[in-house]
Amino acid sequence: MSPFHILAVLPWLSTAVSAGDLPPNCERSCGGVEIPYPFGLDPACALPGFNLTCNTTGDGKPYHHDVEVLNISLLGGQVRMRMDISSYCYNSTTDEISEIDWKLNLANTPYRFSDSGNKFTAIGCRTLAYIDAVGLLTTGCVATCQEDDLKTLIDGVCSGIGCCQTAIPKGLQYYKVSFDSGFNTTEIYNMSRCSYAALIESSSFNFSKNYSTSSSFNDHYGGQAPLLVDWAIGNETCKAAQEKSNYTCVSKNSECVDSLNGPGYICNCSKGFHGNPYLKPNDPGSCQGEVA
């Protein structure tokens, strides 16, 4: 796999496919992951831009192009994905730095990186890592430590010593990780050979004091860390969308919620109801049945 991910431009702002027009045999799970409408595993079973692929010939998991989907939340309007960890490692045998930088482009899709659910995270003892957005520096993080500092590291505490975390701006749809070559491990490789950086779901990260001096951070996540992505329907507010024929909150017992991270909206079942607000009232999976 090459060190970048570019999600194809999809016509997600076009007229929505009506839930009433969905084929009756749409597959709704892949690899143990539920795939609720407006998502689907076939273009005919999903809204434009929400089509996923089930890798039936490989690991049997759902993907948005080559990015693995871990789960989907209709209520929160979020998708958990698995994204590669970037690395910057010194090889004492060749006396060279091996740098692997990853990027992910969500432009022209319904997705944007969650500013409330993710943190840009850098790991190492001489690390300066950046998130670049379309050539413009967005944010950076510095993690440093000396040998004496290692005694002060505490599991669960990311304070800048060996670990750094910082927030990202709202509406971000593209990022590329890069490392500052002025911060490298050529002189401290016996203590800390590698630097790592990733945009990672905040709730899934718990700093371990051995992360700074080993490959344990990368190993713990298998080279790919969970990432939280917000999604929304279209680029209009609820007020504007409700006047359109392709308004997607079609369940009788549903309500519209404006996106808090960029344009668009999501649908929720009204209070006291449960189900899928994107399905019409005659669908058994639609919002219905008051919750006691």
Backbone as CSV, one residue per row, in Angstrom:
resi,resn,N_x,N_y,N_z,CA_x,CA_y,CA_z,C_x,C_y,C_z
1,MET,0.845,-1.199,0.000,0.000,0.000,0.000,0.874,1.240,0.000
2,SER,0.646,2.155,-0.895,1.423,3.384,-0.950,1.025,4.301,0.196
3,PRO,1.956,5.195,0.634,1.698,5.997,1.830,0.757,7.164,1.603
4,PHE,-0.381,6.925,1.033,-1.413,7.950,0.943,-2.749,7.299,0.663
5,HIS,-3.787,7.990,1.036,-5.145,7.538,0.751,-5.892,8.706,0.134
6,ILE,-6.462,8.516,-1.037,-7.284,9.543,-1.657,-8.638,8.930,-1.971
7,LEU,-9.668,9.449,-1.332,-11.004,8.941,-1.572,-11.564,9.604,-2.821
8,ALA,-12.093,8.820,-3.715,-12.554,9.344,-5.003,-13.658,10.370,-4.815
9,VAL,-13.687,11.339,-5.700,-14.729,12.356,-5.676,-16.056,11.702,-6.042
10,LEU,-17.030,11.860,-5.179,-18.325,11.238,-5.403,-19.393,12.312,-5.523
11,PRO,-20.446,12.056,-6.308,-21.497,13.057,-6.501,-22.461,13.085,-5.323
12,TRP,-21.913,13.310,-4.113,-22.728,13.173,-2.908,-23.697,14.325,-2.690
13,LEU,-23.528,15.392,-3.462,-24.456,16.510,-3.328,-25.622,16.401,-4.298
14,SER,-25.637,15.342,-5.104,-26.702,15.187,-6.089,-27.980,14.710,-5.419
15,THR,-29.021,14.586,-6.205,-30.321,14.189,-5.676,-30.237,12.849,-4.961
16,ALA,-30.764,12.795,-3.750,-30.682,11.583,-2.944,-31.547,10.479,-3.520
17,VAL,-31.088,9.238,-3.312,-31.894,8.081,-3.674,-32.938,7.885,-2.583
18,SER,-34.176,7.827,-2.945,-35.241,7.673,-1.962,-35.157,6.314,-1.295
19,ALA,-35.359,6.307,0.031,-35.331,5.039,0.758,-36.406,4.095,0.256
20,GLY,-37.505,4.657,-0.257,-38.569,3.814,-0.777,-38.185,3.111,-2.055
21,ASP,-37.123,3.591,-2.708,-36.674,2.991,-3.958,-35.560,1.973,-3.755
22,LEU,-35.199,1.695,-2.518,-34.113,0.761,-2.246,-34.511,-0.655,-2.643
23,PRO,-33.587,-1.414,-3.242,-33.868,-2.825,-3.537,-34.150,-3.579,-2.242
24,PRO,-34.987,-4.595,-2.287,-35.355,-5.304,-1.059,-34.257,-6.207,-0.511
25,ASN,-33.231,-6.473,-1.300,-32.209,-7.438,-0.880,-30.868,-6.785,-0.571
26,CYS,-30.866,-5.560,-0.099,-29.608,-4.875,0.220,-28.906,-5.553,1.399
27,GLU,-27.637,-5.865,1.218,-26.840,-6.451,2.296,-26.527,-5.360,3.312
28,ARG,-26.747,-5.654,4.601,-26.603,-4.638,5.628,-25.550,-4.952,6.680
29,SER,-24.648,-5.857,6.379,-23.537,-6.113,7.299,-22.344,-6.636,6.518
30,CYS,-21.170,-6.414,7.074,-19.926,-6.893,6.462,-18.894,-7.077,7.557
31,GLY,-18.400,-8.283,7.703,-17.370,-8.544,8.705,-17.798,-8.218,10.113
32,GLY,-19.084,-8.373,10.403,-19.597,-8.074,11.735,-19.915,-6.608,11.953
33,VAL,-19.737,-5.772,10.934,-20.040,-4.343,11.027,-21.393,-4.074,10.374
34,GLU,-22.309,-3.458,11.112,-23.615,-3.110,10.559,-23.465,-1.949,9.582
35,ILE,-24.138,-2.043,8.439,-24.070,-1.008,7.400,-25.477,-0.432,7.204
36,PRO,-25.905,0.501,8.056,-27.266,1.038,7.953,-27.385,2.089,6.854
37,TYR,-28.552,2.162,6.214,-28.829,3.240,5.271,-28.756,4.569,6.027
38,PRO,-28.142,5.631,5.491,-27.841,5.904,4.080,-26.574,5.255,3.527
39,PHE,-25.858,4.483,4.350,-24.701,3.739,3.854,-25.187,2.472,3.159
40,GLY,-24.341,1.898,2.339,-24.692,0.671,1.654,-23.477,0.041,1.017
41,LEU,-23.613,-1.221,0.647,-22.520,-1.966,0.020,-22.705,-2.065,-1.488
42,ASP,-23.683,-1.340,-1.996,-23.959,-1.262,-3.428,-24.503,0.139,-3.685
43,PRO,-24.108,0.783,-4.777,-24.598,2.136,-5.047,-26.117,2.249,-5.019
44,ALA,-26.808,1.179,-5.404,-28.268,1.204,-5.409,-28.848,1.139,-4.004
45,CYS,-28.009,0.804,-3.031,-28.463,0.624,-1.653,-27.995,1.741,-0.727
46,ALA,-27.429,2.806,-1.287,-26.858,3.876,-0.476,-27.142,5.231,-1.097
47,LEU,-27.099,6.260,-0.268,-27.112,7.614,-0.804,-25.796,7.858,-1.539
48,PRO,-25.795,8.739,-2.538,-24.542,9.066,-3.227,-23.481,9.538,-2.234
49,GLY,-22.290,8.952,-2.332,-21.198,9.296,-1.437,-21.083,8.396,-0.225
50,PHE,-22.099,7.560,0.020,-22.107,6.713,1.207,-21.922,5.231,0.868
51,ASN,-21.503,4.943,-0.343,-21.294,3.554,-0.742,-19.975,3.025,-0.190
52,LEU,-20.012,1.855,0.427,-18.828,1.185,0.956,-18.603,-0.110,0.186
53,THR,-17.442,-0.707,0.391,-17.101,-1.969,-0.268,-16.823,-3.031,0.781
54,CYS,-17.398,-4.209,0.600,-17.108,-5.335,1.486,-16.037,-6.189,0.823
55,ASN,-14.905,-6.293,1.481,-13.770,-7.020,0.907,-13.960,-8.522,1.107
56,THR,-14.848,-9.104,0.340,-15.202,-10.516,0.516,-14.089,-11.464,0.098
57,THR,-13.158,-10.996,-0.716,-12.065,-11.866,-1.164,-10.825,-11.720,-0.292
58,GLY,-10.851,-10.779,0.642,-9.697,-10.553,1.507,-10.046,-10.786,2.958
59,ASP,-9.982,-9.706,3.755,-10.209,-9.839,5.191,-11.684,-9.812,5.580
60,GLY,-12.580,-9.642,4.591,-14.006,-9.664,4.883,-14.506,-8.452,5.635
61,LYS,-13.810,-7.323,5.536,-14.178,-6.116,6.278,-14.662,-5.020,5.329
62,PRO,-15.441,-4.065,5.861,-15.920,-2.971,5.012,-14.865,-1.882,4.833
63,TYR,-14.851,-1.274,3.660,-13.871,-0.231,3.348,-14.540,0.930,2.624
64,HIS,-14.029,2.112,2.875,-14.306,3.255,2.006,-13.047,3.424,1.172
65,HIS,-13.092,2.912,-0.030,-11.902,2.760,-0.873,-10.897,1.898,-0.103
66,ASP,-9.680,2.359,0.219,-8.739,1.482,0.914,-8.639,1.805,2.399
67,VAL,-9.625,2.510,2.949,-9.640,2.854,4.369,-10.685,1.989,5.071
68,GLU,-10.249,1.200,6.052,-11.155,0.284,6.741,-12.158,1.036,7.611
69,VAL,-13.406,0.594,7.564,-14.473,1.138,8.399,-14.691,0.200,9.580
70,LEU,-14.608,0.737,10.802,-14.749,-0.070,12.008,-16.191,-0.126,12.495
71,ASN,-16.882,0.992,12.476,-18.308,1.013,12.796,-18.925,2.336,12.375
72,ILE,-20.260,2.354,12.337,-21.021,3.508,11.872,-22.057,3.878,12.926
73,SER,-22.143,5.159,13.248,-23.155,5.651,14.179,-24.108,6.582,13.443
74,LEU,-25.394,6.198,13.386,-26.400,7.083,12.808,-26.733,8.221,13.763
75,LEU,-26.851,7.908,15.042,-27.242,8.904,16.037,-26.233,10.046,16.116
76,GLY,-24.949,9.703,16.139,-23.923,10.734,16.263,-23.432,11.279,14.941
77,GLY,-23.834,10.641,13.831,-23.346,11.067,12.530,-21.847,10.886,12.408
78,GLN,-21.366,9.706,12.814,-19.926,9.461,12.820,-19.586,8.071,12.290
79,VAL,-18.383,7.964,11.747,-17.823,6.692,11.302,-16.440,6.553,11.921
80,ARG,-16.167,5.377,12.465,-14.807,5.088,12.943,-14.072,4.362,11.825
81,MET,-12.912,4.890,11.471,-12.066,4.288,10.450,-10.734,3.898,11.068
82,ARG,-9.936,3.162,10.312,-8.599,2.789,10.772,-7.581,3.390,9.806
83,MET,-6.716,4.275,10.344,-5.779,5.012,9.505,-4.337,4.730,9.914
84,ASP,-3.448,4.739,8.926,-2.051,4.384,9.146,-1.310,5.386,10.028
85,ILE,-0.364,4.873,10.800,0.506,5.677,11.652,1.765,6.035,10.870
86,SER,2.115,7.317,10.859,3.334,7.768,10.181,4.542,7.563,11.094
87,SER,5.706,7.333,10.492,6.907,7.048,11.286,8.135,7.750,10.719
88,TYR,9.103,7.974,11.604,10.352,8.658,11.259,11.446,7.990,12.085
89,CYS,12.158,7.030,11.488,13.061,6.153,12.238,14.498,6.216,11.715
90,TYR,15.431,6.194,12.659,16.850,6.198,12.300,17.371,4.771,12.219
91,ASN,18.104,4.478,11.133,18.736,3.180,10.939,20.230,3.356,11.132
92,SER,20.766,2.846,12.231,22.186,3.042,12.540,23.094,2.275,11.585
93,THR,22.589,1.233,10.962,23.397,0.452,10.017,23.660,1.244,8.742
94,THR,22.626,1.882,8.234,22.765,2.663,6.996,23.013,4.141,7.268
95,ASP,22.875,4.546,8.520,23.002,5.948,8.920,22.019,6.824,8.135
96,GLU,20.802,6.317,7.980,19.780,7.050,7.244,18.467,7.082,8.036
97,ILE,17.690,8.097,7.741,16.356,8.215,8.325,15.329,7.643,7.346
98,SER,14.490,6.761,7.845,13.392,6.225,7.036,12.103,6.927,7.451
99,GLU,11.520,7.659,6.514,10.309,8.430,6.812,9.132,7.902,5.995
100,ILE,8.053,7.580,6.690,6.816,7.148,6.035,5.701,8.082,6.487
101,ASP,5.277,8.945,5.582,4.235,9.929,5.871,2.933,9.522,5.193
102,TRP,1.848,9.543,5.954,0.552,9.182,5.400,-0.345,10.399,5.277
103,LYS,-1.250,10.350,4.316,-2.227,11.415,4.167,-3.577,10.811,3.820
104,LEU,-4.621,11.553,4.104,-5.984,11.115,3.802,-6.784,12.310,3.295
105,ASN,-7.389,12.145,2.143,-8.141,13.216,1.498,-9.630,12.879,1.480
106,LEU,-10.417,13.650,2.198,-11.869,13.457,2.244,-12.617,14.552,1.495
107,ALA,-11.886,15.366,0.743,-12.524,16.464,0.009,-13.569,15.928,-0.964
108,ASN,-14.647,16.666,-1.129,-15.738,16.297,-2.037,-16.418,14.990,-1.644
109,THR,-16.435,14.709,-0.351,-17.181,13.576,0.204,-18.041,14.108,1.352
110,PRO,-18.932,13.298,1.908,-19.743,13.757,3.049,-18.967,13.779,4.363
111,TYR,-17.686,13.449,4.340,-16.913,13.250,5.558,-16.000,14.429,5.883
112,ARG,-15.758,14.599,7.188,-14.746,15.532,7.672,-14.234,14.991,9.009
113,PHE,-12.958,15.224,9.301,-12.362,14.684,10.519,-12.999,15.338,11.749
114,SER,-13.337,14.529,12.722,-13.985,15.040,13.925,-13.005,15.865,14.754
115,ASP,-13.323,17.143,14.945,-12.462,18.002,15.755,-12.644,17.729,17.243
116,SER,-13.804,17.198,17.625,-14.070,16.918,19.036,-13.653,15.508,19.446
117,GLY,-13.534,14.603,18.468,-13.258,13.209,18.803,-11.860,12.733,18.512
118,ASN,-11.035,13.574,17.868,-9.663,13.183,17.519,-8.648,14.150,18.109
119,LYS,-7.429,13.672,18.261,-6.293,14.517,18.608,-5.121,14.119,17.714
120,PHE,-4.400,15.122,17.222,-3.159,14.834,16.519,-2.135,14.465,17.576
121,THR,-1.537,13.298,17.434,-0.688,12.730,18.479,0.702,12.431,17.944
122,ALA,1.723,12.894,18.672,3.118,12.630,18.320,3.788,11.888,19.462
123,ILE,4.573,10.883,19.114,5.249,10.036,20.094,6.746,10.018,19.789
124,GLY,7.579,10.151,20.833,9.026,10.062,20.643,9.773,10.947,21.616
125,CYS,11.096,10.901,21.533,11.931,11.701,22.422,12.615,12.864,21.708
126,ARG,12.473,12.929,20.418,12.942,14.093,19.662,12.077,14.194,18.411
127,THR,10.849,14.640,18.625,9.826,14.589,17.580,9.133,15.935,17.407
128,LEU,9.095,16.411,16.188,8.256,17.549,15.813,7.486,17.130,14.571
129,ALA,6.194,16.912,14.742,5.348,16.427,13.649,4.263,17.451,13.342
130,TYR,3.885,17.502,12.063,2.882,18.458,11.608,1.737,17.742,10.891
131,ILE,0.577,18.380,10.935,-0.503,18.063,10.003,-0.540,19.199,8.994
132,ASP,-0.332,18.869,7.736,-0.423,19.850,6.660,-1.757,19.675,5.950
133,ALA,-2.456,20.775,5.710,-3.736,20.737,5.007,-3.606,21.468,3.683
134,VAL,-3.573,20.712,2.594,-3.481,21.246,1.234,-2.366,22.281,1.143
135,GLY,-1.188,21.901,1.649,-0.023,22.764,1.539,0.071,23.842,2.597
136,LEU,-0.974,24.001,3.410,-0.959,24.998,4.472,-0.774,24.305,5.813
137,LEU,0.202,24.769,6.587,0.456,24.172,7.888,-0.753,24.391,8.790
138,THR,-1.306,23.327,9.314,-2.492,23.432,10.151,-2.145,23.417,11.630
139,THR,-1.432,22.402,12.064,-1.070,22.303,13.471,0.127,21.381,13.622
140,GLY,0.831,21.511,14.730,2.011,20.690,14.973,2.091,20.268,16.424
141,CYS,2.986,19.326,16.705,3.123,18.796,18.056,4.583,18.427,18.311
142,VAL,5.097,18.800,19.493,6.481,18.509,19.866,6.495,17.551,21.047
143,ALA,7.237,16.464,20.909,7.439,15.512,22.000,8.938,15.317,22.186
144,THR,9.444,15.597,23.364,10.874,15.446,23.640,11.071,14.752,24.978
145,CYS,12.232,14.161,25.147,12.604,13.608,26.447,14.086,13.267,26.460
146,GLN,14.689,13.416,27.628,16.054,12.985,27.865,16.010,11.756,28.757
147,GLU,17.155,11.134,28.913,17.176,9.866,29.654,16.638,10.025,31.067
148,ASP,16.965,11.145,31.711,16.471,11.366,33.073,14.954,11.550,33.102
149,ASP,14.396,12.045,31.988,12.949,12.268,31.932,12.156,10.967,31.940
150,LEU,12.785,9.887,31.477,12.071,8.621,31.353,11.549,8.135,32.701
151,LYS,12.241,8.520,33.775,11.819,8.099,35.113,10.546,8.813,35.552
152,THR,10.258,9.950,34.914,9.090,10.742,35.314,7.845,10.432,34.484
153,LEU,8.003,9.623,33.444,6.857,9.288,32.602,5.816,8.501,33.391
154,ILE,4.554,8.802,33.143,3.453,8.150,33.846,2.473,7.589,32.823
155,ASP,2.103,6.342,32.990,1.105,5.750,32.102,-0.178,6.578,32.143
156,GLY,-0.729,6.840,30.973,-1.974,7.588,30.897,-1.822,9.093,30.857
157,VAL,-0.579,9.596,30.962,-0.342,11.042,30.975,0.484,11.445,29.762
158,CYS,-0.116,12.210,28.863,0.563,12.717,27.667,0.775,14.209,27.875
159,SER,1.997,14.590,28.272,2.246,15.953,28.737,3.286,16.717,27.937
160,GLY,3.780,16.134,26.846,4.849,16.771,26.085,6.178,16.072,26.267
161,ILE,6.305,15.316,27.347,7.504,14.505,27.571,7.243,13.124,26.983
162,GLY,7.822,12.883,25.820,7.626,11.601,25.147,6.311,11.468,24.403
163,CYS,5.413,12.412,24.613,4.084,12.336,23.999,3.472,13.723,23.926
164,CYS,2.860,14.026,22.801,2.203,15.320,22.620,0.880,15.112,21.900
165,GLN,-0.136,15.844,22.339,-1.429,15.819,21.653,-1.943,17.237,21.470
166,THR,-2.575,17.487,20.334,-3.136,18.801,20.061,-4.417,18.666,19.249
167,ALA,-5.269,19.670,19.345,-6.558,19.656,18.655,-6.395,20.013,17.182
168,ILE,-7.418,19.686,16.400,-7.452,20.047,14.983,-8.614,21.008,14.755
169,PRO,-8.589,21.790,13.683,-9.685,22.732,13.430,-10.940,22.034,12.909
170,LYS,-12.057,22.713,13.023,-13.313,22.207,12.468,-13.260,22.195,10.940
171,GLY,-14.029,21.285,10.361,-14.188,21.260,8.910,-13.016,20.694,8.136
172,LEU,-12.035,20.120,8.813,-10.844,19.594,8.137,-11.204,18.348,7.329
173,GLN,-10.861,18.355,6.044,-11.155,17.216,5.170,-9.910,16.613,4.530
174,TYR,-8.775,17.182,4.798,-7.523,16.650,4.244,-6.430,16.833,5.278
175,TYR,-5.587,15.814,5.404,-4.380,16.021,6.197,-3.254,15.144,5.681
176,LYS,-2.060,15.654,5.874,-0.836,14.913,5.569,0.115,15.106,6.734
177,VAL,0.628,14.012,7.248,1.592,14.071,8.343,2.987,14.297,7.777
178,SER,3.754,15.138,8.439,5.159,15.325,8.070,5.977,15.536,9.337
179,PHE,7.259,15.240,9.245,8.167,15.396,10.379,9.210,16.462,10.070
180,ASP,9.600,17.221,11.078,10.657,18.215,10.938,12.005,17.507,11.027
181,SER,12.803,17.623,9.959,14.087,16.907,9.911,15.075,17.410,10.954
182,GLY,14.829,18.604,11.508,15.709,19.120,12.553,15.542,18.386,13.870
183,PHE,14.430,17.673,13.992,14.187,16.848,15.179,14.285,15.391,14.740
184,ASN,15.426,14.768,14.997,15.585,13.371,14.603,16.335,12.619,15.685
185,THR,16.394,11.321,15.533,16.925,10.463,16.601,18.327,9.943,16.314
186,THR,19.059,10.613,15.417,20.397,10.122,15.056,21.339,10.083,16.248
187,GLU,21.154,10.972,17.215,22.060,11.043,18.368,21.516,10.326,19.593
188,ILE,20.269,9.891,19.542,19.679,9.231,20.713,19.073,7.879,20.354
189,TYR,19.524,7.296,19.241,18.869,6.078,18.754,18.975,4.915,19.724
190,ASN,19.993,4.909,20.580,20.104,3.829,21.566,18.977,3.903,22.598
191,MET,18.459,5.107,22.794,17.367,5.304,23.749,16.009,5.329,23.048
192,SER,15.947,6.022,21.912,14.682,6.194,21.195,14.977,6.315,19.710
193,ARG,14.691,5.267,18.951,15.082,5.212,17.540,14.037,5.823,16.611
194,CYS,12.776,5.791,17.001,11.691,6.193,16.099,10.803,7.280,16.686
195,SER,10.246,8.058,15.796,9.170,8.990,16.116,7.918,8.526,15.371
196,TYR,6.763,8.727,15.994,5.496,8.339,15.372,4.493,9.488,15.477
197,ALA,3.574,9.542,14.540,2.526,10.565,14.576,1.281,10.053,13.865
198,ALA,0.127,10.439,14.386,-1.144,10.016,13.783,-2.270,10.895,14.290
199,LEU,-3.277,11.059,13.464,-4.543,11.630,13.915,-5.332,10.456,14.468
200,ILE,-5.654,10.514,15.757,-6.176,9.331,16.428,-7.393,9.677,17.284
201,GLU,-8.322,8.755,17.352,-9.506,8.924,18.191,-9.074,9.088,19.649
202,SER,-9.474,10.180,20.262,-9.011,10.516,21.610,-9.329,9.432,22.630
203,SER,-10.546,8.905,22.578,-10.978,7.945,23.594,-10.281,6.597,23.479
204,SER,-9.659,6.328,22.336,-8.996,5.032,22.153,-7.515,5.094,22.512
205,PHE,-7.019,6.301,22.822,-5.591,6.449,23.103,-5.344,6.559,24.600
206,ASN,-4.426,5.744,25.082,-3.990,5.797,26.474,-2.472,5.650,26.490
207,PHE,-1.778,6.718,26.806,-0.321,6.721,26.734,0.292,5.682,27.668
208,SER,1.265,4.962,27.133,2.063,4.025,27.923,3.495,4.537,27.945
209,LYS,4.133,4.518,29.090,5.454,5.139,29.229,6.532,4.470,28.388
210,ASN,6.274,3.257,27.907,7.265,2.623,27.030,7.070,2.998,25.563
211,TYR,6.012,3.771,25.249,5.800,4.209,23.872,6.959,5.062,23.365
212,SER,7.516,5.899,24.222,8.512,6.888,23.795,9.843,6.278,23.400
213,THR,10.141,5.097,23.895,11.469,4.512,23.690,11.441,3.196,22.922
214,SER,10.313,2.869,22.350,10.202,1.595,21.627,9.178,1.743,20.500
215,SER,8.917,0.637,19.839,7.897,0.631,18.782,6.528,0.215,19.324
216,SER,6.375,0.247,20.650,5.153,-0.266,21.281,3.894,0.459,20.836
217,PHE,3.984,1.769,20.619,2.813,2.530,20.157,2.340,2.015,18.809
218,ASN,3.273,1.905,17.877,2.942,1.400,16.544,2.478,-0.055,16.604
219,ASP,3.146,-0.848,17.424,2.809,-2.266,17.547,1.425,-2.467,18.174
220,HIS,1.115,-1.645,19.180,-0.166,-1.778,19.880,-1.342,-1.652,18.918
221,TYR,-1.223,-0.746,17.971,-2.301,-0.512,17.009,-2.099,-1.253,15.692
222,GLY,-1.052,-2.059,15.613,-0.796,-2.791,14.381,-0.505,-1.879,13.206
223,GLY,0.058,-0.711,13.485,0.409,0.236,12.430,-0.740,1.093,11.940
224,GLN,-1.955,0.848,12.468,-3.133,1.617,12.049,-3.983,1.956,13.272
225,ALA,-4.193,3.243,13.503,-4.932,3.690,14.679,-6.355,4.098,14.306
226,PRO,-7.309,3.952,15.235,-8.686,4.357,14.955,-8.819,5.869,14.826
227,LEU,-9.666,6.281,13.911,-9.875,7.682,13.570,-11.374,7.935,13.501
228,LEU,-11.825,9.052,14.063,-13.250,9.362,14.081,-13.566,10.408,13.011
229,VAL,-14.539,10.075,12.159,-14.917,10.945,11.046,-16.391,11.325,11.177
230,ASP,-16.668,12.620,11.143,-18.055,13.085,11.115,-18.579,13.033,9.682
231,TRP,-19.862,12.803,9.525,-20.465,12.841,8.197,-21.777,13.621,8.258
232,ALA,-22.194,14.106,7.112,-23.437,14.870,7.044,-24.053,14.715,5.661
233,ILE,-25.345,14.973,5.582,-26.077,14.922,4.322,-26.020,16.299,3.653
234,GLY,-25.567,16.338,2.406,-25.578,17.571,1.629,-24.758,18.694,2.229
235,ASN,-25.083,19.917,1.829,-24.359,21.088,2.332,-25.306,22.188,2.784
236,GLU,-26.563,21.816,3.076,-27.561,22.794,3.488,-27.919,22.622,4.955
237,THR,-28.477,23.668,5.538,-29.001,23.584,6.891,-30.310,22.799,6.880
238,CYS,-30.755,22.401,8.056,-32.035,21.698,8.155,-33.170,22.541,7.582
239,LYS,-33.167,23.817,7.911,-34.246,24.699,7.455,-34.343,24.724,5.939
240,ALA,-33.188,24.811,5.272,-33.187,24.847,3.807,-33.504,23.480,3.216
241,ALA,-32.955,22.422,3.814,-33.138,21.072,3.273,-34.586,20.607,3.360
242,GLN,-35.287,21.027,4.403,-36.674,20.593,4.597,-37.612,21.083,3.497
243,GLU,-37.168,22.066,2.748,-37.980,22.589,1.648,-37.712,21.857,0.335
244,LYS,-36.763,20.932,0.344,-36.354,20.248,-0.881,-36.996,18.866,-0.985
245,SER,-37.150,18.403,-2.217,-37.762,17.091,-2.448,-36.843,15.948,-2.031
246,ASN,-35.543,16.216,-1.932,-34.608,15.149,-1.564,-34.232,15.184,-0.088
247,TYR,-35.042,15.821,0.725,-34.835,15.837,2.179,-34.851,14.403,2.693
248,THR,-33.853,14.034,3.488,-33.662,12.613,3.812,-34.212,12.169,5.169
249,CYS,-34.676,13.093,6.001,-35.267,12.676,7.279,-36.726,12.285,7.015
250,VAL,-36.921,11.120,6.420,-38.234,10.739,5.895,-39.090,9.963,6.881
251,SER,-38.501,9.479,7.974,-39.307,8.774,8.963,-40.291,9.747,9.609
252,LYS,-41.497,9.267,9.867,-42.530,10.107,10.478,-42.080,10.619,11.837
253,ASN,-41.348,9.810,12.561,-40.919,10.163,13.918,-39.437,10.524,13.942
254,SER,-39.050,11.446,13.066,-37.647,11.846,12.980,-37.513,13.356,13.071
255,GLU,-36.293,13.800,13.314,-36.010,15.225,13.375,-34.649,15.490,12.746
256,CYS,-34.446,16.716,12.323,-33.219,17.110,11.631,-32.282,17.819,12.605
257,VAL,-30.990,17.552,12.469,-29.972,18.168,13.325,-28.884,18.758,12.439
258,ASP,-28.641,20.043,12.557,-27.581,20.678,11.778,-26.218,20.143,12.200
259,SER,-25.337,19.949,11.233,-23.982,19.490,11.516,-23.241,20.526,12.352
260,LEU,-22.458,20.052,13.310,-21.631,20.932,14.139,-20.211,21.038,13.602
261,ASN,-19.937,20.316,12.517,-18.580,20.291,11.969,-18.658,20.420,10.448
262,GLY,-18.906,21.626,9.987,-19.039,21.840,8.556,-20.492,21.870,8.123
263,PRO,-20.743,21.976,6.816,-22.105,22.099,6.294,-22.872,20.785,6.341
264,GLY,-24.181,20.872,6.119,-25.006,19.675,6.046,-25.784,19.397,7.321
265,TYR,-26.438,18.243,7.349,-27.272,17.875,8.490,-27.309,16.354,8.624
266,ILE,-27.770,15.883,9.769,-28.041,14.462,9.976,-29.464,14.333,10.507
267,CYS,-29.970,13.116,10.521,-31.318,12.850,11.013,-31.244,11.972,12.260
268,ASN,-32.102,12.242,13.211,-32.239,11.418,14.410,-33.701,11.033,14.593
269,CYS,-33.939,9.917,15.262,-35.303,9.594,15.659,-35.737,10.580,16.741
270,SER,-37.009,10.926,16.742,-37.537,11.822,17.766,-37.404,11.168,19.138
271,LYS,-37.398,11.985,20.173,-37.258,11.477,21.534,-38.352,10.454,21.831
272,GLY,-37.943,9.321,22.366,-38.893,8.261,22.688,-39.062,7.224,21.603
273,PHE,-38.387,7.438,20.460,-38.470,6.491,19.350,-37.073,5.970,19.006
274,HIS,-37.046,4.826,18.335,-35.766,4.242,17.948,-35.890,3.644,16.555
275,GLY,-34.764,3.507,15.881,-34.757,2.966,14.527,-33.904,3.821,13.614
276,ASN,-34.197,3.751,12.324,-33.418,4.473,11.322,-34.256,5.626,10.753
277,PRO,-33.871,6.880,11.036,-34.670,8.030,10.594,-34.619,8.274,9.091
278,TYR,-33.729,7.573,8.387,-33.591,7.745,6.939,-34.505,6.802,6.162
279,LEU,-35.256,5.953,6.874,-36.173,5.011,6.227,-37.610,5.495,6.365
280,LYS,-38.414,5.245,5.337,-39.799,5.709,5.328,-40.635,4.979,6.380
281,PRO,-41.755,5.582,6.817,-42.556,5.026,7.909,-43.009,3.586,7.702
282,ASN,-43.221,3.172,6.446,-43.693,1.804,6.204,-42.576,0.772,6.271
283,ASP,-41.349,1.213,6.461,-40.223,0.283,6.603,-40.119,-0.137,8.068
284,PRO,-40.024,-1.447,8.349,-39.973,-1.909,9.743,-38.759,-1.396,10.518
285,GLY,-37.737,-0.929,9.809,-36.554,-0.417,10.495,-36.605,1.066,10.771
286,SER,-37.698,1.726,10.347,-37.833,3.165,10.537,-38.055,3.508,12.011
287,CYS,-38.000,4.797,12.339,-38.229,5.241,13.721,-39.664,4.913,14.128
288,GLN,-39.799,4.026,15.079,-41.129,3.653,15.536,-41.033,2.939,16.859
289,GLY,-42.173,2.742,17.495,-42.206,2.045,18.763,-41.619,2.883,19.873
290,GLU,-42.478,3.551,20.626,-41.976,4.378,21.712,-41.187,3.530,22.695
291,VAL,-40.086,4.111,23.169,-39.256,3.435,24.163,-39.827,3.715,25.540
292,ALA,-40.061,2.667,26.311,-40.657,2.847,27.644,-39.686,3.547,28.572
